[in-house]
């Protein structure tokens, strides 16, 4: 396996762990989080995965619960002046172009689904790189960057702002670490401590005829 493909597999594992940090607590997910985090060799990921194993269902729903949690996991929550249907349609177009299926109960704009999709694109890019399929690799890399810019970075900044606005004495469980990792992996250029001053609703400025995530012929 090429060095580039190996690096992309490592990146996929990091994104998979981050996605799992925002999913509901189960024994199977806890085991997968810890195993993958250990394989990355990154102490910050492993610490977050172990902290997530100690986060109970009550605390999870207190933070991320639909309609009650202050830290909404859905992108549409952080882009209030945009049409939620359009956001979901754009995400669906990315998923369809690369034959991605979330395979979960979470909606398409959920942070866990978004992180998992990035992990999936990293895997596809790794296989294309290892097979020397340069066109497929370039298409997948471009789509990954576009998805990060249009969807995951605004979501990460919005979540960081909400977390920063929460009362300092509230138990954050593992979510502080999870949001910090999300900011770093998404390449937002925002530090968790600066999140309160960051604009959570950057508009992509897309035109109706401009959306094209690129279709990989081997997706």
N, C-alpha and C positions, 0 to 999 in steps of 0.2 A: 504493500500500500504506500502511495506517495505521501510525502510530508504534508502536502496541502490537504489531501483527503483526511489524514489523521487529525489535523488541526480542526477541520470542519466537523468531524465526529465528536471531538471534544467540545466544540461549541454547541453542537446539538444536545449533548448531555447536560450542559449548563442550562440551556433554555428549558429542557424538559424538567429539570429540578425546580426551576423558578415557577414554571406553570403548575407543578404539583403543590407548591407552597400556597397557592391560592385556591386549591380544591378542598372540598369538605374532608374532615378527618376520617380515615378508615385504616385498619391494620395493614391492608395491602399497600395503600398509598404511602404510609409511613415507611414500610420496608423498602419500597422502590425509591423513595426520596433519599433515604440514608445510603442505600447501595450505590445509586448513581452519583450522589454527592461525593462519596468516598472515592469512586473511580476517577473523578475529575482531579483529585489531589488538591482541591481548594478548601482551606480551612473555613473560610467564610460561608461557603455553600454547605459544608458538613454541619457547622454549628447551627445554621438556620434550619436544616433538615431535622436535626435532633430537637431543636426548640419546637418545631411544628408537631413533632410526635407528642409533645406535652400539652399542646393546645386542644382543649376539649371542644365538643360540638357547640356548647353554649357560647363560648368566647368567639368561636368562628362565626356563628350567626349574629352575635352582637356587633361584630365589625362588618361582615359582608352580607348579612341577611337581606333578602329582597324587601325594600320598603322600610327597613328598620336600621340597617347598618350604616354608619357614617362613611365608611370606606367602600363606596360602590365599586364592584368589580367590572362594571359595564362601561364601555367607551361612550355610549350615547349619553350617559349621565354627565359627562364632562364637556359635551358639545351641545349645550341646550338650544342654541339658535339654529342648529342644523336639523334637517329632516332625519329622524332615526331610520326610516325606511331606506333612505339613500345610503346611510352608513352601512346598514346590513347588506344592501345590494352590492356595494363595493367589496365588502368582505367576501360575500358569496362568489363574486367574480374571481377573486384571487383563489379561493378554495377550488372552484370548478376548473380553473386553468391548470391546476397542478394535481387534480384528482385527489384532493384531501378530504377526509371525512373525520370530523371531531370524535365521533363515537362516544359522546357523553351527553348528559342531560343539560349541560350549560349552553346558553345562547351563543351565537357566532361572535358577538362583540365582547364576550367575557374575557377577562385578562388571562385566564388559564388557557382558553382556546387559542388566543392570540399568541401566547408564548409557545404553545405546543405546535402551532403552525410554523413559527419561525424555526423551531427545532426540526420539523419535517423538511423544510426547505434546505436547511443545512445538510440533512442526510442526503437529499436528492443531489445537492451540489457536490457532496463528497463522492458519491457514486459516479457522477459525470466526470469529475476531476480524475478519479482513479482509472476510468475507462478512456481518458483523453478525448472526451466529447466536448470540445471547447465551446461550441455554439450553445449546447444545453447548459453547460456550466455558467456561461455569461448571462443567459436568459434568466436562470434561477437566481443568480446573484443580484441582478438588477431588480427582479421582482421582490426579493427579500429586503433590499434597501428601500424600495418604494413602499412596501408594507410597513416597515418600521417608521418611515417618515410620516405617512398618512394616518396611521392607526395606532401603533404601539407607543410611539413617543408622546403624542398628546395624552394618551391614556395614562402612561407612567407619570407624566407631570401633574395631571389632575389628581391621581391617587396620592402623590407626595404632598400636594397642597392640602388635601383633606386631612391627611395624617398629621401634618404640621399644625393644623387648626384645632386638633383635638386637645382636650384638657391634658396637661402634662402628667397628672396623677392617675390617668386611666390605664389599666392593664392592656398593653398592646400585644401581648403574646409574642408570636414570631413575626407579626406583620410589619414591624418597623424594619427588621432585617430583610424581609421579602421585598418591600418597596425599594429599599436601598439597592438591593441586587438588581431589581428591575430597571431602575434608573441607570445603573452602570452598564448593564448589558445592552440596553436599548440605545446607549450613546446619546443621552439627552443633553449632556454637558451641564446638568444640574446636580448639585449636591443636596442630600436630604435636608441639611440645615438651612439651605437657601430656598427651599421649596415654597415657603410662605410668600415669597416675593415674586414667584414665577407666575406667568400667565398660563392658566390651565386650559384655555380654549383657543389654541392657535387654529386659524382657519386655513385649510389647504389651498383654497383658491382654485378649485377644479372647475373646468367647464364641462358641460354635459357630453361633449364629443371628444373630450381629452382623456377619458379614463380608458386605459389599456394596460393591463398588467403584464401582457405578453404571454403567449401560449407556448409552452414547451412541447415540441412534437413528440417527446418521449415521456411526457408526464404520466 
